[in-house]
Amino acid sequence: MSIDYKAEIIRLKEKLPVTLVAHYYQRDEVFEMADITGDSLELARRCKADDNPWVVFCGVGFMGQSVKVIAPEKRVLMPKIACCAMARMIDGSYFDDSVNYMVERGIAKENILPITYINSDATVKAKVGEMGGMVCTSSNAYKIIEKGLESGKKILFVPDRCLGQNFAHSMGLKSCVIGEGECDPQEADIICFNGFCSVHQLFTVDDIEFYRNRYPGIKIAVHPECDPAVVQAADFVGSTSQLIKYVNDLDPEQKVAIGTEYNLVNRMRQGNTYVLSSTKPECPTMNETTLEDLYRTLKSIEDDQPINEIFVDEHTVKYANLALERMLAIK
């Protein structure tokens, strides 16, 4: 007998003390089932404020971890513990190697201030927290880096080189990327780990030129995870929530091409909105979660046999939360 997954999900949501959460990049049929939608940090904070003891998080692994770090009392399950490719590019040992790279080139460890993009594993966040560093998001990175520079220390930015380079450029600062050419920490203000988002690397300056030639007057809006050349050629650069607001505030007749994940762009204003790519920029790991996965996860709670639960040890929770709290304290 076939199962009506949508009807079963609705039934289980009504029966169980659970909050269903979905990131903006989830496929439509999953996104539409969620009680809370948004970007990664926003989702974690709203989960903490929510009364339900259970969270079913449709996203990638570091996002489920973030809920567990911010609200360790919650039971957090993920229909698929999919791995963000960027987050997987760095772990604790690679972080230590980056610190050692700077130390070997004359920067004392106590003069390094690490900042990690929220798209990172909890163990990396904890190491950042132990060194007095902070987490940032794409919407507050400028503010976090600006505050970090007040310490007089060198900024080690992990894991997204594009985000680090783009904010350095916008602030008139020098940056370099470890492993890319000659990266001298003595000469740079922001030293970037060589990680990136594979989806946002799909957008090119050629794509921008194509749309500008085809639609004179079109606006180009991109995410700061894009390559610096793309960011510098765009009309607007912003985080997911900032992109949504920018597009919603445009005149309905204004054409705009957007450089970010396909599912989000596809749900934006219809009519004069385009995806800034000749290929479909769909995040493969974000799209792993299906309605069947979601149903089975909720059913596991009903059956008292929870699956795919997220666990984070106390040490990691303590220091990762410290890095997050330092970020949240900056207004």
C-alpha positions as CSV (number, residue, x, y, z in Angstrom):
1,M,0.0,0.0,0.0
2,S,1.4,3.4,-1.0
3,I,1.8,6.1,1.7
4,D,0.5,9.6,1.2
5,Y,3.6,11.2,2.7
6,K,2.2,14.7,2.8
7,A,-0.9,13.7,4.6
8,E,1.1,11.6,7.1
9,I,3.5,14.4,7.8
10,I,0.6,16.7,8.5
11,R,-0.9,14.1,10.9
12,L,2.4,13.5,12.7
13,K,3.0,17.3,13.1
14,E,-0.4,17.7,14.7
15,K,0.2,14.7,17.0
16,L,3.8,15.2,18.1
17,P,5.5,18.0,20.2
18,V,7.9,18.7,17.2
19,T,8.9,21.7,15.2
20,L,9.7,21.1,11.6
21,V,12.4,23.4,10.2
22,A,13.6,23.9,6.6
23,H,16.4,26.0,5.2
24,Y,15.7,28.2,2.2
25,Y,17.6,25.9,-0.2
26,Q,15.4,22.9,0.4
27,R,13.3,21.5,-2.4
28,D,9.8,23.0,-2.6
29,E,7.7,20.1,-1.3
30,V,9.9,19.8,1.8
31,F,10.1,23.6,2.3
32,E,6.3,23.9,2.2
33,M,5.9,21.4,5.1
34,A,8.0,23.5,7.5
35,D,6.8,25.4,10.6
36,I,9.9,27.6,10.5
37,T,11.9,28.6,7.4
38,G,14.9,30.8,7.0
39,D,18.7,30.9,6.9
40,S,20.9,28.8,9.2
41,L,21.5,31.0,12.2
42,E,18.0,32.5,12.1
43,L,16.6,28.9,12.2
44,A,18.8,27.9,15.2
45,R,17.7,31.0,17.2
46,R,14.1,30.4,16.4
47,C,14.4,26.8,17.4
48,K,15.8,27.8,20.8
49,A,12.8,30.1,21.4
50,D,10.3,27.4,20.4
51,D,8.5,25.4,23.1
52,N,8.6,22.0,21.5
53,P,11.2,19.6,22.8
54,W,11.8,18.0,19.3
55,V,13.2,19.6,16.2
56,V,13.3,18.0,12.8
57,F,15.8,20.0,10.8
58,C,15.7,19.8,7.0
59,G,19.1,21.2,5.9
60,V,22.8,20.1,6.2
61,G,24.7,18.8,9.1
62,F,26.3,21.9,10.5
63,M,22.8,23.5,10.8
64,G,21.5,20.7,13.0
65,Q,24.7,21.0,15.1
66,S,24.0,24.8,15.5
67,V,20.6,24.1,17.0
68,K,22.2,21.6,19.4
69,V,24.9,24.1,20.4
70,I,22.5,26.9,21.0
71,A,19.8,24.8,22.6
72,P,21.5,21.6,23.9
73,E,18.2,20.6,25.7
74,K,16.5,20.0,22.4
75,R,16.3,16.6,20.7
76,V,17.4,17.4,17.1
77,L,16.8,15.0,14.2
78,M,17.6,15.4,10.6
79,P,15.8,13.5,7.8
80,K,19.2,13.4,6.0
81,I,22.4,14.3,7.7
82,A,23.7,15.8,4.5
83,C,27.1,17.4,4.5
84,C,27.7,21.0,3.3
85,A,30.7,20.7,0.9
86,M,32.2,23.9,2.2
87,A,31.9,22.9,5.8
88,R,33.5,19.5,5.0
89,M,36.6,21.3,3.5
90,I,37.8,22.2,7.0
91,D,38.1,20.1,10.2
92,G,39.9,20.6,13.5
93,S,43.3,19.4,12.0
94,Y,43.0,21.7,9.0
95,F,42.2,24.6,11.3
96,D,45.3,23.8,13.4
97,D,47.4,23.7,10.2
98,S,46.2,27.1,9.3
99,V,47.1,28.5,12.6
100,N,50.5,26.9,12.4
101,Y,51.0,28.3,8.9
102,M,50.7,31.8,10.4
103,V,52.8,31.0,13.4
104,E,55.6,29.6,11.1
105,R,55.6,32.9,9.2
106,G,56.1,35.1,12.3
107,I,52.6,35.7,13.7
108,A,52.4,34.7,17.4
109,K,49.4,32.5,18.1
110,E,48.1,35.1,20.7
111,N,48.1,37.6,17.9
112,I,45.7,35.6,15.7
113,L,42.0,36.1,16.0
114,P,40.0,33.4,14.2
115,I,36.6,34.1,12.7
116,T,34.6,31.2,11.2
117,Y,31.7,31.4,8.9
118,I,28.7,29.7,10.4
119,N,29.0,27.1,7.5
120,S,31.5,25.1,9.5
121,D,31.5,22.0,11.8
122,A,30.9,22.5,15.5
123,T,34.4,21.3,16.3
124,V,35.9,24.1,14.2
125,K,33.6,26.6,15.9
126,A,34.8,25.3,19.3
127,K,38.5,25.7,18.3
128,V,37.7,29.3,17.2
129,G,35.9,29.8,20.5
130,E,38.9,28.5,22.5
131,M,41.2,31.0,20.8
132,G,38.9,33.9,21.6
133,G,37.4,34.1,18.2
134,M,33.9,34.5,16.8
135,V,31.4,33.1,14.3
136,C,29.9,35.2,11.6
137,T,27.2,34.9,9.0
138,S,27.1,36.4,5.5
139,S,24.8,39.2,6.7
140,N,27.0,40.3,9.7
141,A,30.5,39.4,8.5
142,Y,31.4,43.0,7.9
143,K,30.5,44.0,11.4
144,I,32.3,41.0,13.0
145,I,35.5,41.5,11.0
146,E,35.4,45.2,11.8
147,K,35.1,44.4,15.5
148,G,37.8,41.8,15.3
149,L,40.2,44.3,13.8
150,E,39.8,46.5,16.8
151,S,41.9,43.9,18.7
152,G,44.9,44.7,16.5
153,K,45.3,41.0,15.7
154,K,45.5,39.3,12.4
155,I,42.2,37.8,11.2
156,L,42.2,34.1,10.2
157,F,39.0,33.7,8.3
158,V,37.7,30.1,7.7
159,P,36.5,28.3,5.7
160,D,35.2,30.4,2.8
161,R,37.9,32.3,1.0
162,C,35.4,34.2,-1.2
163,L,33.5,35.6,1.8
164,G,36.8,36.7,3.4
165,Q,38.2,38.2,0.3
166,N,35.0,40.0,-0.6
167,F,34.6,41.6,2.8
168,A,38.3,42.5,2.9
169,H,37.9,44.3,-0.5
170,S,34.8,46.1,0.7
171,M,36.7,47.4,3.7
172,G,39.8,48.4,1.8
173,L,41.9,45.7,3.5
174,K,44.5,43.3,2.1
175,S,43.7,39.6,2.1
176,C,45.5,36.5,1.0
177,V,44.5,32.8,0.7
178,I,46.5,30.0,2.2
179,G,47.7,27.7,-0.5
180,E,46.9,30.1,-3.3
181,G,50.0,31.9,-4.5
182,E,52.3,33.5,-1.9
183,C,50.2,34.2,1.1
184,D,52.3,36.3,3.5
185,P,50.4,36.8,6.8
186,Q,52.7,39.7,7.6
187,E,51.5,41.7,4.6
188,A,47.7,40.8,4.8
189,D,45.0,41.9,7.2
190,I,42.8,38.9,6.6
191,I,44.3,35.5,6.0
192,C,41.7,33.2,4.4
193,F,41.4,29.4,4.4
194,N,41.1,28.0,0.9
195,G,37.5,26.8,1.1
196,F,34.5,27.7,-1.1
197,C,30.9,27.0,-2.0
198,S,30.7,24.8,-5.1
199,V,27.2,26.2,-6.0
200,H,28.2,29.9,-5.8
201,Q,31.4,29.2,-7.9
202,L,29.1,28.4,-10.8
203,F,28.4,32.1,-11.4
204,T,30.8,34.0,-13.7
205,V,31.4,37.4,-15.0
206,D,30.5,36.0,-18.4
207,D,27.0,35.2,-17.0
208,I,26.7,38.8,-15.9
209,E,27.8,40.2,-19.3
210,F,25.3,37.8,-21.0
211,Y,22.3,39.2,-19.0
212,R,23.4,42.8,-19.3
213,N,23.7,42.5,-23.1
214,R,20.4,40.6,-23.4
215,Y,18.4,42.8,-21.0
216,P,19.7,46.4,-20.9
217,G,19.1,47.9,-17.4
218,I,18.9,44.5,-15.6
219,K,20.0,44.4,-12.0
220,I,22.5,41.8,-10.9
221,A,22.3,40.6,-7.3
222,V,24.7,38.0,-5.9
223,H,25.6,36.3,-2.6
224,P,29.1,37.1,-1.1
225,E,30.1,33.5,-1.4
226,C,30.5,34.2,-5.1
227,D,34.0,34.8,-6.7
228,P,35.3,38.3,-6.0
229,A,35.3,39.2,-9.7
230,V,31.5,38.4,-9.8
231,V,30.8,40.3,-6.6
232,Q,32.6,43.4,-7.9
233,A,30.7,43.3,-11.2
234,A,27.3,43.0,-9.4
235,D,24.8,45.8,-8.6
236,F,23.9,44.3,-5.2
237,V,25.7,41.8,-2.8
238,G,23.9,40.3,0.1
239,S,23.1,37.4,2.3
240,T,20.1,35.1,1.6
241,S,17.7,37.3,3.6
242,Q,19.2,40.5,2.2
243,L,18.8,39.2,-1.4
244,I,15.2,38.3,-0.7
245,K,14.5,41.8,0.7
246,Y,16.4,43.5,-2.2
247,V,14.4,41.6,-4.9
248,N,11.0,42.1,-3.1
249,D,11.7,45.9,-2.9
250,L,12.3,46.2,-6.6
251,D,9.7,47.5,-9.0
252,P,7.8,44.5,-10.3
253,E,8.8,45.5,-13.9
254,Q,12.5,45.6,-13.0
255,K,14.4,42.7,-14.3
256,V,17.0,41.0,-12.0
257,A,19.4,38.1,-12.3
258,I,20.3,36.5,-9.0
259,G,23.5,34.6,-8.2
260,T,22.5,32.1,-5.5
261,E,20.9,28.6,-5.0
262,Y,18.2,27.6,-7.5
263,N,15.4,26.6,-5.1
264,L,15.5,30.0,-3.4
265,V,15.6,32.0,-6.6
266,N,12.7,29.9,-8.0
267,R,10.5,30.9,-5.1
268,M,11.3,34.6,-5.4
269,R,9.2,37.2,-7.3
270,Q,8.0,35.6,-10.6
271,G,8.1,37.2,-14.0
272,N,11.3,39.3,-14.2
273,T,13.6,37.3,-12.1
274,Y,16.3,35.1,-13.6
275,V,18.9,32.6,-12.3
276,L,22.4,34.0,-13.1
277,S,23.8,30.8,-14.6
278,S,23.7,28.7,-17.8
279,T,23.4,25.6,-15.6
280,K,21.0,24.9,-12.7
281,P,22.8,26.0,-9.5
282,E,21.2,23.5,-7.2
283,C,22.9,22.5,-4.0
284,P,23.1,18.7,-4.2
285,T,23.3,18.0,-0.5
286,M,20.5,20.5,0.4
287,N,18.3,18.6,-2.1
288,E,19.0,15.2,-0.6
289,T,16.0,15.4,1.8
290,T,12.7,14.1,0.4
291,L,9.1,13.9,1.7
292,E,9.7,10.2,2.4
293,D,12.8,11.0,4.5
294,L,10.8,13.6,6.4
295,Y,7.9,11.2,7.0
296,R,10.2,8.4,8.3
297,T,12.0,10.8,10.7
298,L,8.7,12.0,12.2
299,K,7.4,8.4,12.3
300,S,10.5,7.4,14.3
301,I,9.5,9.9,17.0
302,E,6.0,8.5,17.1
303,D,7.5,5.0,17.4
304,D,9.9,6.1,20.1
305,Q,12.8,5.0,18.0
306,P,14.3,8.3,16.9
307,I,16.7,8.2,13.9
308,N,19.5,10.5,12.7
309,E,19.7,12.3,16.0
310,I,22.4,15.0,16.3
311,F,24.8,14.8,19.3
312,V,27.5,17.3,20.2
313,D,29.8,16.7,23.2
314,E,29.8,19.1,26.2
315,H,33.3,20.5,25.4
316,T,32.3,21.4,21.9
317,V,29.0,22.8,22.9
318,K,30.8,25.1,25.5
319,Y,33.3,26.6,23.2
320,A,31.3,26.7,20.0
321,N,28.5,28.4,21.9
322,L,31.1,30.9,23.3
323,A,32.1,31.8,19.7
324,L,28.4,32.3,18.8
325,E,27.7,34.3,21.9
326,R,30.6,36.7,21.1
327,M,29.0,37.2,17.6
328,L,25.6,37.8,19.1
329,A,27.0,40.4,21.6
330,I,28.0,42.6,18.7
331,K,25.2,44.9,17.7
